[in-house]
Amino acid sequence: MNAINKTQVKVNDQAQVLDATSKVTVALFGGTAALIGLWAVACFAGALMTAGPLGLIKGFFSAVTGF
């Protein structure tokens, strides 16, 4: 009977560690995605301020068509 209780405690502890690890991993990936999104918005805003909206559209079509 004692061996069964020890096994249950061991399995429960492992489950708790996996749960905590997965929460940390999700938080890290979420934070990384947020930073990448903020960087993209900053780059887009900088391009708009430098070339203006029409210059940005013209540059996009130049890049896509090659002309």
TORPA-4810 file (N, C-alpha, C, O; in nm, 3 decimals):
<nodes>
NODE_1_0.082_-0.119_0.000_0.000_0.000_0.000_0.086_0.125_0.000_0.051_0.224_-0.064_M
NODE_2_0.197_0.123_0.071_0.285_0.238_0.079_0.349_0.269_-0.055_0.369_0.385_-0.089_N
NODE_3_0.382_0.166_-0.132_0.444_0.187_-0.264_0.348_0.255_-0.359_0.389_0.336_-0.442_A
NODE_4_0.220_0.223_-0.348_0.119_0.287_-0.435_0.109_0.435_-0.403_0.101_0.516_-0.495_I
NODE_5_0.110_0.472_-0.277_0.102_0.612_-0.239_0.224_0.689_-0.288_0.211_0.802_-0.335_N
NODE_6_0.343_0.630_-0.277_0.465_0.697_-0.324_0.460_0.718_-0.475_0.503_0.822_-0.525_K
NODE_7_0.408_0.620_-0.548_0.397_0.632_-0.693_0.300_0.742_-0.731_0.326_0.818_-0.823_T
NODE_8_0.188_0.751_-0.659_0.089_0.854_-0.688_0.146_0.993_-0.662_0.122_1.086_-0.739_Q
NODE_9_0.220_1.008_-0.555_0.281_1.137_-0.523_0.384_1.174_-0.629_0.390_1.289_-0.673_V
NODE_10_0.464_1.077_-0.672_0.567_1.103_-0.771_0.505_1.146_-0.905_0.552_1.241_-0.967_K
NODE_11_0.399_1.078_-0.948_0.331_1.112_-1.073_0.267_1.249_-1.061_0.271_1.327_-1.156_V
NODE_12_0.208_1.279_-0.947_0.144_1.409_-0.925_0.247_1.521_-0.930_0.221_1.626_-0.989_N
NODE_13_0.363_1.501_-0.870_0.469_1.602_-0.873_0.518_1.626_-1.015_0.543_1.740_-1.055_D
NODE_14_0.532_1.519_-1.092_0.576_1.534_-1.230_0.474_1.611_-1.312_0.510_1.692_-1.397_Q
NODE_15_0.347_1.586_-1.287_0.241_1.658_-1.358_0.244_1.806_-1.323_0.224_1.890_-1.411_A
NODE_16_0.269_1.839_-1.199_0.276_1.979_-1.158_0.396_2.050_-1.222_0.385_2.166_-1.262_Q
NODE_17_0.508_1.981_-1.232_0.626_2.040_-1.296_0.599_2.064_-1.444_0.634_2.170_-1.497_V
NODE_18_0.537_1.967_-1.511_0.505_1.985_-1.652_0.406_2.099_-1.673_0.417_2.173_-1.770_L
NODE_19_0.310_2.113_-1.583_0.212_2.220_-1.593_0.280_2.357_-1.579_0.253_2.448_-1.657_D
NODE_20_0.368_2.370_-1.482_0.439_2.496_-1.461_0.532_2.527_-1.579_0.542_2.642_-1.622_A
NODE_21_0.597_2.424_-1.631_0.687_2.444_-1.745_0.610_2.489_-1.868_0.657_2.576_-1.941_T
NODE_22_0.495_2.431_-1.891_0.417_2.469_-2.008_0.364_2.612_-1.994_0.356_2.684_-2.093_S
NODE_23_0.328_2.653_-1.874_0.282_2.792_-1.853_0.394_2.891_-1.882_0.371_2.994_-1.945_K
NODE_24_0.515_2.861_-1.836_0.629_2.949_-1.861_0.659_2.955_-2.010_0.689_3.062_-2.064_V
NODE_25_0.653_2.840_-2.077_0.680_2.836_-2.221_0.579_2.919_-2.299_0.617_2.993_-2.389_T
NODE_26_0.452_2.907_-2.265_0.348_2.985_-2.333_0.370_3.134_-2.308_0.354_3.215_-2.400_V
NODE_27_0.406_3.171_-2.188_0.432_3.312_-2.157_0.551_3.364_-2.236_0.547_3.477_-2.287_A
NODE_28_0.657_3.286_-2.248_0.774_3.329_-2.325_0.742_3.345_-2.473_0.782_3.443_-2.535_L
NODE_29_0.669_3.249_-2.530_0.632_3.261_-2.671_0.538_3.379_-2.693_0.549_3.447_-2.795_F
NODE_30_0.446_3.403_-2.601_0.357_3.518_-2.613_0.432_3.650_-2.606_0.404_3.742_-2.683_G
NODE_31_0.527_3.658_-2.515_0.608_3.780_-2.505_0.693_3.803_-2.629_0.707_3.916_-2.674_G
NODE_32_0.748_3.696_-2.683_0.829_3.707_-2.804_0.742_3.753_-2.922_0.784_3.838_-3.000_T
NODE_33_0.623_3.697_-2.934_0.532_3.737_-3.041_0.493_3.884_-3.027_0.484_3.956_-3.127_A
NODE_34_0.470_3.930_-2.905_0.435_4.070_-2.882_0.550_4.162_-2.922_0.527_4.266_-2.983_A
NODE_35_0.673_4.126_-2.887_0.788_4.208_-2.925_0.806_4.213_-3.076_0.838_4.319_-3.131_L
NODE_36_0.787_4.101_-3.143_0.799_4.099_-3.289_0.691_4.186_-3.352_0.718_4.259_-3.448_I
NODE_37_0.570_4.180_-3.299_0.461_4.263_-3.350_0.488_4.411_-3.330_0.462_4.492_-3.419_G
NODE_38_0.540_4.448_-3.214_0.573_4.589_-3.190_0.684_4.636_-3.283_0.680_4.749_-3.332_L
NODE_39_0.782_4.551_-3.308_0.891_4.586_-3.399_0.836_4.606_-3.541_0.880_4.698_-3.610_W
NODE_40_0.743_4.523_-3.584_0.684_4.536_-3.717_0.606_4.666_-3.729_0.615_4.734_-3.832_A
NODE_41_0.531_4.702_-3.628_0.456_4.828_-3.630_0.552_4.946_-3.634_0.527_5.043_-3.706_V
NODE_42_0.661_4.940_-3.560_0.759_5.049_-3.561_0.824_5.063_-3.698_0.846_5.175_-3.745_A
NODE_43_0.856_4.951_-3.761_0.916_4.956_-3.894_0.819_5.013_-3.997_0.858_5.093_-4.082_C
NODE_44_0.694_4.973_-3.988_0.592_5.023_-4.081_0.572_5.174_-4.060_0.561_5.248_-4.158_F
NODE_45_0.567_5.218_-3.937_0.551_5.361_-3.909_0.672_5.440_-3.960_0.656_5.549_-4.015_A
NODE_46_0.790_5.386_-3.943_0.910_5.453_-3.994_0.910_5.463_-4.145_0.950_5.565_-4.201_G
NODE_47_0.866_5.357_-4.212_0.858_5.360_-4.358_0.754_5.461_-4.405_0.776_5.531_-4.504_A
NODE_48_0.642_5.470_-4.335_0.539_5.568_-4.371_0.590_5.710_-4.353_0.560_5.798_-4.434_L
NODE_49_0.665_5.735_-4.248_0.716_5.870_-4.223_0.826_5.906_-4.322_0.840_6.023_-4.358_M
NODE_50_0.904_5.809_-4.366_1.014_5.836_-4.459_0.965_5.856_-4.601_0.999_5.956_-4.665_T
NODE_51_0.886_5.763_-4.653_0.846_5.766_-4.794_0.706_5.819_-4.814_0.670_5.858_-4.925_A
NODE_52_0.626_5.822_-4.711_0.487_5.862_-4.725_0.403_5.745_-4.776_0.457_5.645_-4.823_G
NODE_53_0.272_5.760_-4.767_0.185_5.649_-4.808_0.197_5.614_-4.956_0.202_5.496_-4.992_P
NODE_54_0.202_5.714_-5.041_0.210_5.687_-5.186_0.345_5.627_-5.223_0.352_5.537_-5.306_L
NODE_55_0.451_5.676_-5.163_0.584_5.620_-5.188_0.593_5.475_-5.142_0.661_5.393_-5.204_G
NODE_56_0.525_5.444_-5.032_0.525_5.308_-4.980_0.449_5.214_-5.075_0.493_5.102_-5.100_L
NODE_57_0.337_5.261_-5.126_0.260_5.179_-5.222_0.339_5.161_-5.351_0.344_5.051_-5.407_I
NODE_58_0.399_5.270_-5.399_0.479_5.261_-5.522_0.597_5.164_-5.503_0.625_5.083_-5.591_K
NODE_59_0.664_5.173_-5.392_0.775_5.085_-5.363_0.731_4.938_-5.352_0.804_4.848_-5.393_G
NODE_60_0.612_4.916_-5.297_0.560_4.779_-5.287_0.537_4.722_-5.425_0.579_4.610_-5.454_F
NODE_61_0.470_4.798_-5.511_0.443_4.746_-5.646_0.571_4.731_-5.727_0.580_4.640_-5.811_F
NODE_62_0.670_4.817_-5.705_0.798_4.801_-5.771_0.865_4.671_-5.727_0.923_4.599_-5.809_S
NODE_63_0.858_4.642_-5.600_0.921_4.520_-5.548_0.852_4.395_-5.599_0.917_4.295_-5.628_A
NODE_64_0.719_4.400_-5.610_0.644_4.283_-5.652_0.660_4.258_-5.802_0.682_4.144_-5.844_V
NODE_65_0.650_4.364_-5.882_0.655_4.346_-6.028_0.797_4.350_-6.084_0.822_4.292_-6.190_T
NODE_66_0.887_4.414_-6.016_1.025_4.424_-6.066_1.047_4.544_-6.156_1.155_4.559_-6.214_G
NODE_67_0.947_4.629_-6.169_0.962_4.748_-6.255_0.977_4.873_-6.172_0.991_4.982_-6.227_F
</nodes>
